[in-house]
């Protein structure tokens, strides 16, 4: 059974930094794309950042220049480095991955990020 497990969510003050991690297990799949979405209360889930297996990245305009996505393909792990955090970054952050071949979408359970003074 494939699992994506996020970690690293926390309460942080405005201007602070966090690193989220997404570890995958239960599959030998190579992940075509790995990324992060977020959902704030009362809002739709939105793409934050993604990275393909060849290193092509995509960022939401609201986080471009503040967040950086990275992958460790040998460990099937994805990271989201978040800097200069703002209260509007408060949300549940979900890891997402698409497996090469089956093209199946997988989601993690989410990790809470709260930005508040």
Secondary structure, DSSP 4 states (H G I P E B T S, - for coil): --EEEEE---EE-TT--EEEEEEEES--PPEEEEEEEEE-TTS--EEEEEEETT--EEE-TTTBTTEEEEEEGGGTEEEEEE-S--GGG-EEEEEEEEETTT--EEE---EEEEE--
